[in-house]
């Protein structure tokens, strides 16, 4: 019996025990009604009171109850998947059901992809069937934003495990041909209406995931990425920056965050400066393009990310404790003090110790206070007494200059 069943059983047992006590407890009549009580015979006097036991309600909870599924969730795929593809009349329905299942439960990829590929090898035996499979996966990966990464992983697995290789091309070749159809319309799509641009952006991000996940094995067993996808991503970025609308620029930022580090490493190995040209293009867009302020901030953050090596930390670099000799920013966050003449100094000054000691002797930073804040000197708080609500004229002038400068930068 599970935990909930035990609690229900104990509560019901307590109710039954109290009911039994009520039934067996003798009833005493009030004094005024004693003369109205009929005389009982000896047999009824000797009879034992009957005990009425309340029925015990049994819990309906069971360990054999069916699994719970949230509303809107379909378990048809899980039930049918155990029987393979026998319950599916067409390849399209089987593949689409698996894609929907993978979208809802991406964690099942590792455990179910092998059986899915085996089923496809027994079903996909013609050119038309392979073309249909490619189209189904492409549409799922470009119509559902959260499926682009999983779709790219699925494409990589099938490109290595599907046995069919018709004259029209294997799975990977047909997939790249499908992507090329969308790629060739990039210039028109980047300047099209909102719906066209949205569909184009989904294709761009899916192609970025393909570039990262699609593995090509060479003759010597080495694994490389598809160079054609690298060239395609460069041209897609050109199309996006050539039409600097907000959504195009946001898509470019997402693509570079996704693939920027890999693209730059590859270009550097080949001696190319493509990433430098892209960064220069971004800076020109920030200065000249009529895009929103938020999008410009996104572009500047991307430039900052690239300047920090895309946020990567090299674990091979040895740790060194920061010292004034090896870290030029060692004193960056140090506080600034002032001498009696108003001259500022920090820990970076050669005579810092001497000036700081003079400051300690000149000022009483720690008056006599108890732990609870009570002043033992008998006087008021010297700091609170010296507070003046009015700003010094020099400080007020500097503050006004600061406000004017901030407003000027905001309007730029």
C-alpha positions in Angstrom: 0.0 0.0 0.0 1.5 3.4 -0.9 1.8 6.4 1.3 -1.5 8.0 0.4 -3.4 4.7 0.8 -2.0 4.2 4.3 -3.1 7.7 5.4 -6.6 7.1 4.1 -6.8 3.7 5.8 -5.7 5.2 9.1 -8.3 8.0 8.9 -11.1 5.5 8.2 -10.0 3.2 11.0 -10.1 6.2 13.4 -13.7 7.0 12.3 -14.8 3.4 12.8 -13.3 3.2 16.3 -15.1 6.4 17.4 -18.4 5.1 15.9 -18.0 1.8 17.9 -17.5 3.8 21.2 -20.6 5.8 20.5 -22.7 2.7 20.0 -21.4 0.8 23.1 -21.6 3.8 25.5 -24.6 3.4 27.9 -27.4 6.0 27.6 -28.6 7.6 30.8 -32.2 9.0 30.7 -33.1 12.3 32.4 -34.6 12.0 35.9 -38.0 13.5 34.8 -38.6 10.6 32.4 -37.7 7.7 34.7 -41.4 6.9 35.5 -42.2 6.8 31.7 -39.6 4.1 30.9 -41.2 0.7 30.4 -40.1 -2.1 32.6 -37.7 -4.4 30.7 -37.9 -8.2 31.2 -35.0 -10.2 32.5 -34.0 -11.5 29.2 -33.7 -8.0 27.6 -31.9 -6.8 30.8 -29.4 -9.6 30.4 -29.0 -9.1 26.7 -25.7 -7.5 25.6 -25.9 -4.3 23.7 -25.4 -4.8 20.0 -22.3 -3.3 18.4 -22.8 -1.5 15.0 -19.6 -1.4 13.0 -19.4 1.3 10.4 -18.4 0.1 7.0 -14.7 0.7 6.2 -14.2 2.6 2.9 -11.4 1.1 0.8 -9.1 3.4 -1.2 -9.4 3.4 -4.9 -5.7 4.2 -5.3 -3.9 1.4 -7.1 -0.3 0.8 -8.2 -1.7 -0.7 -11.4 -3.5 2.5 -12.4 -2.7 3.8 -15.9 0.0 6.5 -16.4 -1.1 10.1 -16.1 -0.7 12.4 -19.1 -1.2 16.1 -19.0 -4.2 17.6 -20.9 -3.4 18.0 -24.6 -0.7 15.3 -24.5 -1.1 12.4 -26.9 0.2 9.0 -25.9 -0.8 7.4 -29.2 2.7 7.4 -30.4 4.1 5.7 -27.4 1.6 2.9 -27.6 2.0 2.5 -31.4 5.7 2.8 -31.3 6.1 -0.5 -29.4 4.5 -2.3 -32.3 6.7 -0.5 -34.9 5.1 0.9 -38.0 2.3 -1.7 -38.3 -0.4 0.7 -37.0 0.5 3.5 -39.4 -1.0 3.4 -42.9 1.6 5.7 -44.5 5.2 6.7 -44.0 4.2 10.3 -43.6 2.0 9.6 -40.6 4.6 7.5 -38.9 7.4 10.0 -39.4 5.2 13.0 -38.4 4.1 11.2 -35.3 7.7 10.5 -34.3 8.7 14.1 -35.0 5.9 15.4 -32.8 6.9 12.9 -30.1 10.5 14.1 -30.3 9.3 17.7 -30.1 7.4 17.0 -26.9 10.0 14.7 -25.4 13.5 15.7 -26.7 15.1 13.6 -24.0 13.9 10.4 -25.7 16.2 11.0 -28.7 19.0 8.8 -27.5 16.8 5.8 -26.5 14.5 5.8 -29.5 16.5 7.1 -32.5 18.1 3.7 -33.3 14.7 1.9 -33.5 13.3 4.7 -35.6 16.2 4.5 -38.1 15.8 0.7 -38.3 12.1 1.1 -39.1 12.9 3.6 -41.8 15.4 1.3 -43.4 12.6 -1.2 -43.8 10.1 1.3 -45.2 12.1 4.0 -47.2 13.0 2.0 -50.2 12.3 4.4 -53.1 13.5 7.8 -54.2 10.0 9.3 -53.6 9.9 7.9 -50.0 13.4 9.4 -49.3 12.3 12.8 -50.7 9.2 12.7 -48.6 11.2 11.9 -45.4 13.6 14.9 -46.1 10.7 17.3 -46.6 8.9 16.2 -43.4 12.0 16.7 -41.3 12.8 20.1 -43.0 9.3 21.4 -42.5 9.3 20.4 -38.8 12.8 22.0 -38.2 11.8 25.3 -39.8 8.2 25.6 -38.6 8.8 24.8 -34.9 11.6 27.1 -33.5 12.5 24.7 -30.6 13.1 21.8 -33.0 15.9 23.3 -35.2 18.6 21.8 -32.9 16.9 18.4 -32.6 16.2 18.4 -36.3 19.8 18.9 -37.1 20.8 16.1 -34.7 18.2 13.8 -36.4 19.5 14.7 -39.9 23.1 13.9 -38.8 22.1 10.5 -37.4 20.0 9.5 -40.4 22.8 10.6 -42.8 25.0 7.9 -41.3 22.4 5.2 -40.7 20.0 5.1 -43.6 21.1 2.4 -45.9 19.2 3.5 -49.0 21.3 5.4 -51.5 19.3 6.0 -54.8 20.6 7.6 -57.9 19.1 10.9 -57.0 21.3 11.1 -53.9 21.6 9.9 -50.4 19.8 11.5 -47.4 22.5 14.2 -46.8 22.7 15.1 -50.4 18.9 15.5 -50.7 18.8 17.5 -47.5 21.4 19.9 -48.8 19.5 20.2 -52.1 16.4 21.1 -50.2 18.3 23.8 -48.2 19.8 25.2 -51.5 16.3 25.8 -52.8 15.6 28.1 -49.9 19.1 29.6 -50.0 18.8 30.8 -53.6 15.8 33.0 -52.6 17.7 34.7 -49.8 17.8 38.2 -51.2 14.1 38.3 -52.0 13.2 36.7 -48.7 15.4 39.2 -46.6 13.5 42.1 -48.1 10.0 40.4 -48.3 7.0 40.9 -46.0 7.0 39.9 -42.4 5.7 36.4 -42.9 8.3 35.7 -45.6 11.1 37.1 -43.4 10.0 35.0 -40.5 10.1 31.8 -42.6 13.5 32.9 -43.9 14.9 33.4 -40.4 13.8 30.0 -39.3 15.7 28.5 -42.3 18.8 30.6 -41.4 18.9 29.3 -37.8 18.3 25.7 -38.9 21.2 26.0 -41.4 23.4 27.2 -38.5 22.4 24.1 -36.4 23.1 21.9 -39.4 26.6 23.4 -39.8 27.4 22.6 -36.2 25.8 19.1 -36.0 26.1 17.6 -39.5 29.3 15.5 -39.5 31.0 14.4 -42.7 33.5 11.5 -42.4 36.5 11.6 -44.7 38.2 8.7 -46.4 40.7 8.5 -43.6 38.0 8.5 -40.9 38.4 12.1 -39.9 35.2 14.0 -39.1 34.7 17.5 -40.6 31.9 20.0 -41.2 30.3 20.8 -44.5 32.3 23.6 -46.2 29.3 24.4 -48.4 27.3 25.3 -45.3 30.1 27.6 -44.1 30.0 29.5 -47.4 26.2 29.6 -47.3 26.1 31.1 -43.8 28.5 33.9 -44.9 26.2 34.8 -47.7 23.1 34.6 -45.5 24.8 37.1 -43.2 25.4 39.4 -46.1 21.7 39.3 -47.1 20.6 40.1 -43.5 23.0 43.0 -43.1 22.1 44.4 -46.5 18.5 44.7 -45.4 19.0 46.1 -41.8 15.5 45.8 -40.5 15.2 45.0 -36.9 14.1 41.4 -37.3 16.9 40.7 -39.9 19.5 42.1 -37.5 18.1 40.1 -34.6 18.4 36.9 -36.7 22.0 37.8 -37.6 22.8 38.3 -33.9 21.3 34.9 -33.1 23.2 33.2 -35.9 26.5 34.7 -34.9 26.0 33.8 -31.2 25.3 30.3 -32.3 28.1 29.8 -34.9 30.4 32.8 -34.5 33.2 31.1 -32.6 33.3 28.0 -34.9 33.2 30.2 -38.0 36.0 32.4 -36.9 38.2 29.5 -35.9 37.7 27.9 -39.3 38.3 31.1 -41.2 41.5 31.8 -39.2 42.8 28.3 -40.1 42.3 29.2 -43.7 43.9 32.6 -43.3 40.6 34.4 -44.0 39.5 37.7 -42.4 35.7 37.2 -42.9 34.9 37.7 -39.2 36.8 41.0 -39.2 34.7 42.1 -42.2 31.5 41.0 -40.4 32.4 43.0 -37.3 33.1 46.1 -39.4 29.8 45.6 -41.1 28.1 45.5 -37.7 29.8 48.7 -36.6 28.7 50.5 -39.8 25.1 49.3 -39.2 25.2 50.7 -35.6 26.3 54.1 -36.9 24.3 54.4 -40.1 21.3 52.1 -40.0 17.8 53.3 -39.0 17.2 50.4 -36.6 15.9 50.6 -33.0 18.0 51.5 -30.0 17.5 48.0 -28.5 18.8 46.3 -31.7 21.8 48.5 -31.7 22.5 47.5 -28.1 22.3 43.9 -29.2 24.8 44.5 -32.0 27.2 46.2 -29.6 26.9 43.4 -27.1 27.7 40.9 -29.9 30.9 42.9 -30.8 31.8 42.9 -27.1 31.2 39.1 -26.9 33.5 38.6 -29.9 36.2 40.7 -28.4 36.2 38.4 -25.4 36.8 35.4 -27.6 33.1 34.6 -27.7 33.1 34.1 -24.0 35.4 31.1 -24.1 37.8 30.4 -21.3 40.9 28.4 -22.0 41.3 25.8 -19.3 45.0 25.2 -20.2 46.0 28.7 -19.0 47.7 28.5 -15.6 46.3 30.5 -12.8 48.4 33.4 -11.6 47.6 35.5 -8.6 47.0 39.1 -9.6 49.8 41.5 -8.5 50.7 45.1 -9.4 53.5 43.7 -11.5 51.5 41.2 -13.7 48.1 42.8 -13.8 47.7 46.4 -15.2 44.2 46.5 -13.8 45.2 45.6 -10.3 44.4 49.0 -8.9 41.3 49.6 -11.0 38.8 49.0 -8.2 40.8 50.5 -5.4 39.2 53.3 -3.4 40.4 56.9 -3.8 41.5 58.9 -0.8 42.3 62.6 -0.4 45.1 64.3 1.5 44.6 67.3 3.8 45.3 69.5 0.7 42.6 67.8 -1.3 45.0 65.8 -3.5 43.6 62.4 -4.5 45.7 59.3 -4.1 45.2 55.5 -4.4 47.1 52.3 -3.6 48.9 52.8 -6.9 50.8 55.8 -5.6 54.4 55.2 -4.4 53.9 57.0 -1.1 50.5 55.5 -0.5 51.4 54.1 3.0 52.7 57.4 4.2 49.7 59.4 3.0 47.2 56.8 4.2 48.8 56.8 7.7 48.6 60.6 7.8 44.9 60.3 6.8 44.3 57.9 9.7 45.9 60.2 12.2 43.9 63.2 10.9 40.5 61.6 10.9 38.7 59.5 13.5 37.0 56.9 11.4 35.9 54.7 14.3 34.3 56.8 17.2 33.5 55.1 20.5 30.4 53.0 19.8 29.0 50.0 21.4 28.0 47.0 19.3 24.3 48.2 19.5 25.2 51.6 18.1 25.1 53.6 21.4 27.5 56.5 21.5 29.7 56.3 24.5 31.2 59.7 24.2 27.9 61.4 25.2 27.8 63.6 22.1 25.6 63.3 19.1 26.6 61.5 16.0 29.3 63.7 14.3 28.5 62.3 10.9 24.7 62.9 11.1 25.2 66.3 12.7 27.4 67.4 9.7 24.9 66.4 7.1 23.8 69.3 5.0 20.9 69.0 2.6 22.3 71.6 0.2 25.0 70.7 -2.3 28.3 72.4 -2.5 28.3 74.9 -5.4 31.1 73.1 -7.1 29.4 69.7 -6.7 26.1 71.1 -7.9 27.8 72.5 -11.1 29.4 69.1 -11.8 26.1 67.4 -11.3 24.4 69.6 -13.8 27.1 69.0 -16.3 26.7 65.3 -15.8 23.0 65.4 -16.4 23.3 67.5 -19.6 26.0 65.1 -20.9 23.8 62.0 -20.1 20.9 63.6 -21.9 23.0 64.4 -25.0 24.3 60.8 -25.2 20.8 59.4 -24.8 19.5 61.5 -27.8 22.3 60.4 -30.1 
